[in-house]
């Protein structure tokens, strides 16, 4: 290679890697996989080694930089490094060979799952949490303490040290990731590519309340600085953290030599598909801390540990069709209809295509053979097209200009990636809105499921929530398979829902950004639908958990003449007229905070929550010093001990029922 070519190639690779570093660390929005990134790094390293005279100033060998404006930067007491990656057994063999050469013996490893999240360091002084800091550039990171203070287990620990840094991983459960993505798609926003990106973005939100709504989780895996000499092995360290009731990286295994470690890696590769969070590999660490200190680290990574990255689960299949689904907010989502294929033990026949831009970017066409992937335990996605199997005459996919349900024109609003149907009477939107209104999370109208709603919309002219309460036996008896008993059951359920708590009505309206929790906050603070309908943005913004975006969405919803007319009709039918005063001065439970744990016998968890909230109490999920009562059922878990430590009043189920005025 000539000097000009080598210099140009090295410069181009450095520029490419700098761009990917900015996307991964700065924006939490990578566009290539870790394997592709490492391949580029290796290519650059090989060129710099082969042409040192042409390379100029060596590329930075640090850990990237996830610091962002708006956060206070804090220095780490010890550098917070990344890990080198391996993608094959041969690369692990080379790693072990280096260890054996340095140590003169077969290494003993602690093998742990590699959780696909964001690294943080929790700093403690005499067991009290001082701050949580991101990795940053390895030397200093962003203080994100406020965004994780809702995690009760980390606030105070039983550590007998003056100073202690625990290294951990912030992550999201797969169920929370899918829920948040579904909500984003309904609101016309781009879904997150994977749970890691979402966890990273959530951790860097400047609004702590918004960050806490993302349901972030944290587990610990490593040790930073410590004021005293402690723990001779990684195994002892993790065992101690478990005894302190801290979440740790499990399951972990202590084995001797790579042959045994590889067996564990193969076990974890199978086990990862059953875990509720994303795991993209396994980490091998020297178990003896004395050997760890002996080997030290490079500027980027410790020499005594390595991450083996699992190969993404992939399968090829054929794309038969692209259909369009219309959500309750009018967002039109393209869905791939696939030839059935088995991926990770699941039979896959459909995959989301997210939006028109995604289809165009990947040039996905009906009739193509496509590659499906489950990378990091993300829901199946089409990652690429097998171009060599494409027929020459396969036409490009043109996103329709009209709604598949009502044939109205689709519109793309400014700064949105989604196409929307703006026809409020679109049958698909009507069905989705009614399904949400009748769901267990909202009005909880039994016997009013998807199939019945589809019939009511098609045959009985039901077009909105108010129409449900105007139904007569004659309207229902003419529907297929509707006998007198079924009609009676449905009408009784509809009648009963008129008395539903007001927050259920507010949630059922489907106001963008208003979920069940916000609906409860609104009703608790304002007390009536009439007051809510007149509230302005400043008033709403000051309420707990609402914020400026939620406030603007609520005001916009109630300003609509069509929505005003609908609410007037609901009020005339006796729905949404309930008053829920913010306080219950006559009840001693008013304003008290409760946490429920364990299995209750006489009530379900949901029933207990409703009874308490009806008396003005608040039921929260996390235990903290602000909680007044912990109600324990069978198998209460660690919350019982934590409540005793915090001095929180603990009730059994009999005491709860007595407070509710019932017998056990």
Secondary structure, 3 states (H helix, E strand, C coil): CCHHHHHHHHHHHHHHHHHHHHHHHHCCCCCCCHHHHHHHHHHHHHHHHHCHHHHCCCCCCCCCCCCCCCCCEEECCCCCCECCEECCHHHHHHHHHHHHHHHCCCCEEEEEEEECCEEEEEEEECCEEEEEEECCCCCEEEECHHHCCCCHHHCECCCCCCEEEEEEEEECEHHHHHHHHHHHHHCCCCCCCCHHHHHHHHHCCCCHHHHHCCCCEEEEEEEEEECCCCCCEHHHHHHHHHHCCCCECCCEEEEEHHHHHHHHHHHHHHHHHHCCECEEEEEEEECEHHHHHHHCECCCEECCEEEEECCCEEEEEEEEEEEEEECCCCEEEEEEEEEEEEECCEEEEEEECCCHHHHHHHCCCCCCEEEEEEHHHCCCEEEEECHHHCCCCCCCCCCCCECCCCCCEEECCCCCCCEEECCCCCHHHHHHHHHHHHCCCCCCCCCCCHHHHHHHHHHCCCCCHHHHHCCCHHHHHCCCCCCHHHHHHHHHHHHHHCCCCHHHHHHHCCCCCCCHHHHHHHHHHHCEHHHHHHCCHHHHHCCCCCHHHHHHHHHHHHHCHHHHHHHHHHHHCCCCCCECCCCCCCCCCCCCEEEEECECCCCCHHHHHHHHHHCCCEECCCCCCCCCEEEECECCCCHHHHHHHHCCEEEEHHHHHHHCCCCC
